[in-house]
Structures are given as structure tokens and as C-alpha cells.
């Protein structure tokens, strides 16, 4: 009987083993892009249990700082702090001292007239740490992993740094990249950087804050504190072929490090996907993040960062209405409930590709002079869908400006925008790029990817 039982048990074990061998494995990661794999790797480490929630001043925050420093260094960036970060201590009102650290790196710009100016890209490192609670008289530990808050922003911060370093020749201003410690505790890291650590704060022309960017299905937002110049720079990117565009919002989604820069009258923008159900709970784990959506955000963040390095310095003005480019009788494109559409698409890049670049003619005098650049154009789409009041907001040269106005003015009708079901006059800002590319063979130039003989 025992022999029969052993034989049956052996057969059962072999059967289970065979089933295990032929069970369908999870190959989903095999289809990840290199960028998605890198984002997952960063988040998995930063939001792991060993970090214990990265409380400000904790060993977990220190380990995160060292990880960021080593990663930035491996990407070829020049660190301006030790690899483990620059330590600091701030005395609170109760007399206690908060110890934390910032990690900072630098990419040199290429424009001799601008490379002593900076844009700063920042992301907070710390989260809520951990606590204990009691269940049936037994103490249990609870970790606030902070995958979206803010391992997501740190992961994009790191991959954005890699992209900017790889494409350094596109950067006119220099770029500072700073991971802030103790951000959740009265913005201590950003305050310390601006007031104690970095001496050339008057050379920082703009600040980009990356915070909670892992849930794009909830929305993707750009909060500029209603700075009209910053709004114009970001709105100009609507005409470029980008996989995602943020919604400009006048409501602050979340208090974060941009506030410290705003207090120093440095124009700032916070990119975020906003609050989410798991925010501030132990359920904020890597499983809730949308990595493919984050990859799309990364492309936009790169384009916005490059644009800021080359744009005129945004003016700081708390009075948004005084500098708004939107006429009083019109509604901004991003404020429409139903945005204007061209050939059935509400994506402005459709208009740029199917109309503007299809019918654009490079002015002969600009071609002969080798003039190129970007022309920022404001215009109105009226209640009937007609394009009206086309004017240059920022020009490149008289000939290029005139051609940009001509081709947009000749646009066919759009489907007008609506607010609460009513057709409205809609204000739009788009960028028309004139680019010459010298060909190695056969002579001639290429304009926006097209060959000219």
C-alpha cells in the first residue's frame, strides 16, 4: 500500500512539475522599450521596501540620493554636489534640526550668449516614510512607498537628464538638474538650494518641477502660476508632433518645489498627472503606474526643456491678465470644452502637417541668406471656423514671419471650439519652424525634411 502511495505521489509531483514547465510565463516586459525598462528599474528601486518610504532625513532618502547621483554620473552629467548629495541641516521652529541632502548636476549650454544662464529641472526625493498600527493587538508596519509620489517624477528626471545630455547640442542655455531632499517638509531642499547652496540664482531663468507623473490616465497638467510668457512658450509646442500635450491649468494640483522658486520671482512650471486615489497611502506602489504613458510624457518634457533653453527669458509677473495674449472676447484653446478641430482632429499637429508644412514656401531671400528659425504665431478661430487676426508673437526674420502669416491666414475652415455647448472665438498659438539642412550629396538644402534644388 505504501509503495502504491509513493508511486502515486511521485506521479502527481511529476505532473505538477510538468504543468509548471508549460505554464504560460509573463512575457509582457519583453515588449518594453529601452526607456520603459529604465523607468521601471528606477521606480522599482526608489519605491522599494528597503527605502522605507524615504522619510526626509532617513537612511532611505540618503540611499535614494546616492542612487540618483550615481545614475546621473553614469549618464555622463557633471555633478556639482558629492555623489551622495550635499548634506544640510535646518533648525525648525521647535528647535529640532532637520537633516537632508540635495543632489545636483549640470549640462553646459552651447550658445555663447546664453550658456551662462540656466533653466533648472527639479524633482523631490522624499515621501512620508512609514508608521505602525495595531490589528487585534498585534503591531504592523506600514510603508508609504511613494511610487507615484515621487519615484515617478524622479524616474522621468533621470531619463530626461540622459536625453538632454545625449542631445546637448540642442541646448542653448545651460541646464541644472536638482533632486531635492526634504521637499515634503516645508520645501526645505529647494529653499536651501536657492538661499544657501547655489550662488548664481539670479542666472536661473526658469524652473521645471516634476512631481507625481505616473498616472497620465488621470490627466497631464502644466501649472505655471498663470505666467503668461511661460504659457506662450508651452502653447507654442502645440504645433509640434508630440505624443501628448499637457493641459495648462490655473489651479495648483499640489504644493511642491516650484513654490520656492516662485517666491524668488523665478518663472516656474510644475508638470504633474495630479492627485490620485492611492496618494498618501501604502497602496502607492509601482503597480499603479502607467509606464507607456510616462514615456510619452518624457518626449514632451524633453521638447519643453529644449524650448526653454532657447526661448527669451520669461518675465515674472503675478498679474497674469496684464500679459495675457488671449483677447478679452476669446477663449484660450486649452480652456475650450470642445477644442477646435481641423480635418476632424483636435490635435494642432494635424493642421501643421496637413496644411502649414504642405503649403509653406521658403522665401527666396531667406533661403539665399540662410535664414532659419521659429515663428510663433497667434490667431483666432471664430464662431464660424474661420481663421482671423493672424499675427506674429515672436518672429525669426521679416520674410519668414510674412510667410508664416500667409500660410496660416489661407487656412480652410475649422470646426469651431465650444464652451458649454456654445460656439466661441478661440485663441491659438502655434510655432512654424523654418529649418535648412545642408545635404552632403548633390548640393541643395532640405526644408523641414523636404529637398530643394
N, C-alpha and C positions, 0 to 999 in steps of 0.2 A: 504493500500500500504506500509506504514511504517512498519507494523508488518511483511509483507512478506519479506521486505528488511532485517529486523533484523534477521528473521529466516534464510534467505539465507546466510547472513554474518556469523551467528553462525555456520551454516553447513560448510561454507568454512573454518572458523577458526579451527573447529574440524578436517576437512580433512587435513589441513596443519600440525596440531599438530600430527595427526596420521602418516603422511608421515615422519615427523621429528623423531618420535619414531622408525620407521622402516628403516630410512636411514642407510646405512652400515657405521659404525664407522671405524676409522683408528686404526687397532689393530697392526700395524707394530712394535710398541715399545714392544709389549708383547713377541716378539721373540728375543729381545736383550739379550745378555749375561750380566752377572753382570758387567763385565769390560766395555762393550759398554755403559751400563746405566751410569756408573760412569764417563766415558769420556764425555758423552753428558751433564751430570749435571755440570761438571767443566766448559766446554766451554760455556754453556748457561749462567752461572753466570759471568764468566770473560769477555765474549764478549757481555754482556747485555748493553742496552741503559743507565742504571744508572751509568755505568763506564765511559761514555762519551769519549770513545776512549783511556783511560788510558795514557794520555799525561804524560811524565816524570815530576814528582813533583806535579801532580794533586791529588785531592781527590780520583779520580777513581783508580789511581795507588796505593794509600795508602790502599784503600779498597781491592784491589787485593792482596796486600802484606799480609794483615790481614787474608784474606781467605786462602791463601797458608799456613801461619803459623799455623792457627787453624786446617787445614786439615792434615798437617804433624804431628802435635801433636796428633790428633785423631788416626792416623795410628801407633802411638807408637814410633815415632822418637824423639830423644833428640835434642831440639832446642839449638843452640849456639848464637842466637840473641833473642831479645824480640819477642813475637808472632806477633806483628805488624811490625817487621823488625828493623834493625839497621839503623837509620837515618844518612845521611851525607849531606854535602854541598860542592860544588866545585865551585871555582871562575873561570869564563870564561875569555877569552881574552878581552872582552868588559867591564870587571869589574862587570858583573852581577853574581849572585850566583845561581847555580842550586841545588835545594834540592830534594833528593830522598831517597831510602832505599833499602837494601838487606835483604832477608830472608834466613837463613842458618840453616841446620840441620846435624845430624851426626849419622852414624851407625858404631859401633865398629866391626873391623875385628876379626877373630878367630885364625889367625896364629901368634904365639908369636914372630916370627922373622920378620913379615911383618905388624902387626897391628898398628905400629906407623908410617906407610906410608899411603898415601891416593891416591885414584882416586877421581876426582871431577866431578860431574854431574851438569850442569847448564842449565838454560833457562831464556830468557829475559821476563820481565813483561810488559814493556811499549809499547805503539803504538803511533799513530800520533795524538790522541786527536780528536778535532772537529773544524769546522770552519763555517762561514756563507757565503751565496751567495745570490744574488738577482735574482728573477724571476718576471718580469712585475712590478718592483718597490717594490716588497714585499721581505723582508729578510727571508731566510730559513736557518735552522740549518742542518749541515751535520756531521754525526758521522762516524768516521773511526773505526768500531767495532773490527777489528783485530782478527777475529775468527781463521783464519789460521796463521796470524802473530800477536801474537804468542800464542793465547789461546790453539791452538792445541799442541804446544810444552810443555806448562805448564800442560796441562791435562795429557800428557804422563809422564811428570816429576813426577807428583803426584802419578800416578798409578805404575810407576816404583819404586818409593820410597816404596810403600806398598809391592810390590813383594820382593824387596831386604830385607826389614825388616822381612817379614814373613820367608824368606829363609836365614836368617842371617848366619847360619852355613856354607853356601857355600862360604862366603866371607872371603878371606884370608887377603887382605888389608882392611883398614877402608875406608868408603865412606863418602865424603862430598857432600851435596846436597844444591845448592845455586840458588835462584831465584834472578836475577839481575835487579835492577832498573836503569832507565836512560840509557838503552843499546843503544837505537836509537840515543842518544845524545853523540856521541864520546866514546861509550863503558864505560861510567862513572862508572857504578856499578861494573863491573868486574875489572876496574883499581883500584877503591877504595878498593875492597876486597883484591887484591894482594899487594897493596902498603901501605895501611893504617890499614886495619882491621885484617887480618889474619897473624900471626907472623911466622907460620911454612910453608911458601910457598916452601921452599927447600925440604919439605917432600911430595909435590904433585907430583906423578909420571906420571900422565896422566889426561887429561881433556876431558870430553864428553859434547858436546854442542848440545842441542835440539832446533831447530828453524824451524818453518814452516813445519810441518809434517802431515798436514791434507788432502793432495791431492795425495795419492800414485798412482793414475791412470796416473799422470804426470811423475812418476818415483820415486825411492827411492835411495838416494845417500849418500855416505860417503866420505867426503872431509878431507884428512889427511895432507894437506900441503906437500904431497909426502913423508911423513916419512916412510921409508922402514920397520922399526920394527913394526910400527902401522899397516901398510898394511899386514904384515905377520900374526899378531895376528888376524886381521879381516878375512883374507883369510882362515885361519885355520878353521873358523866356517862354511865354505862351505860344510864340510863333515857331519855336524850335521843336524838332522831332524828339520829344522826350516821352518815356513810357507812362509817366504820371506827373500831375501838377498839383501843388497844394492849394487849398482854399485859403485865401487871405482872410484872417479873422480879426475883428476888433475886440474880441473877448479873450482875455488871458486864460488859456486852458489850465495852467499850472504854474505856481510861483517857482522860479528857478534862477539860474545864474545870470540870465540876461538882465535881471533887475539891478545887479551890482553895476553893470556897465551902463545901463540907462541912468543910474544915479550919477555917474561920471559924465553924462551927456555924450556917450558914445552910441551911435545908431546901432540897434541890435535887432536880430530876428531869432525867434525860437521856432524850430521845426519839431513837430510832435504829431503823434496819432491820437493824442488826447487821453482822457481818463477811460478806464475800462473796468469791468466788474471785479477782476482779481486785484485791482490796485490796493496796495497796502495790506495784502493778506498773504498767508503762506501758500496760496494757490498760484501765486505769480511765478510760475516755473517755465522752463524753456518750451514745454509742450504747447503753450498758448500762442507762441509767436508764429507769424507768417513770414517765413524767410524769403520766399519768392517775391512777396510784396516789398520786403526790405531791400532786396536787390534793385527793384525799380526805383525806390526812393533814393538809393545810392547814386544812380545815374543823374537824378535831378539835383541832388546835393552837390555833386561834382560840378555840374553846369552852373549852378548858382554861385558856388565858391569861385570858379574861374571868372564869372561875370563881375563879381565884387572886386576881384583883384585888378580889374581893368577899368571899372566904372569911375566917373567923378565921385569924389567923396560925398556920401550922403550928408545933407545938412541935418543937424539935430534941431527939431522943433516940436515941442509938446503940443503946439496948436496945429493939428492935422488939417483943419479946414482951410487954414491960411495958405497951405501949399498944395492942396489937392488939385490934380489935373482933371477931375471929373466935373463937368459943368453942373450948375445947380438944377437944371431941368433934365438931367440924365441920370442913369443908374450904372454903376460900375459893372463890368462883365461878370465878375465873380459874385456879385450881390443879386443877380437875377435868379428867380426860382427856376425858370426855363431859360437857359443861355441861348443867345443867337446861334443859328446853325447855318453852315454853308455846304451845299450839296448833301444835305441830310446828316452832317456831322457837326457836333458841338465842340469838337477839338480844333482849335485855331490852326494847328499844323496842317490840316486838310486844306484850308484856304491858302496857306503859304505854298504848299507843294503843287496843288492843282490849279492855282490861279497866279499867285505872285511870281514864283520862280519859273512857271511855264511861259509867262509873257514878259518877263523882265528883259530889258535890253541894256547892256552895259554901255554907258555913254562913251562916245569915241574919245572925247578929250580926257576923260578919266582913265580910259584904257591906255592911251598914249602916255599919260603922266604916271601910270602905275598906281593910281589912287585906289584904295580899297578901305573897307571898314563897315561899321554897322550904323544904320539909320533907324532911330527909334521914332515911330510914327503914332500919333494919336488920331482917332477918328470916331465918328458917331454912326451907329446903325439906327435909323429912325424907325418909327412905328410901322412903316410900310416895308421895311427891309432894305431901304436904300442907304448907300454909304455916303456920308456927308461930312463936311468940316474936317477934311484931311489936312493935317499939319505936322510939321517936323518938331518933335520934342527935343531930340538931340541928333545933330547932324554929323556927317562924315566929310562931305565937301559939297559945294553948291550943285554940281552936276549929279552926283549920286543922290543927294536929297531930292532934287527935282524928279528924278526917275522913280524913286520910291513913292513919292506922292502921286505921280502919274498913274502907275500901275494899280495902286490901291484905289484911287478915285474912279478908275474904269471898271471896278468890280461889278459883276452881276448882282442881282438882289439876293439878300439873305432871308432866312426866316427870322423875324424879329424876336427879341427877348421878351419875356413876360415876368411880371411880378404879381402874385395873387390872381393870376389868370388874365391880367390886363397887359396889352402890348405897351412897351416902354421904349424910350430912346436909350440906347445902350452905349456907354463909352468904352472903347477898346484901345489898348496899346500893344503894338507889335514891333518886332525888330526885323528889318530887311538887311540881310548880310550880303555885301559885295566882296567877293574873295577871288583873287587872282592866284593861280597856281602855275608856276613855270614848268613846262614839260621838258623832260630830258631828251626826248627824241622828236624830231620833226618840227621843232620850234613851236611857236604859238603859246597861248595861255589857256588855262581852264577857268571858267567862271562858275562857281558854285557847282562844281562837278561836271560842267559841260565844256566841250572843246571849242576853241576859237582859232581860226587860222589867220 
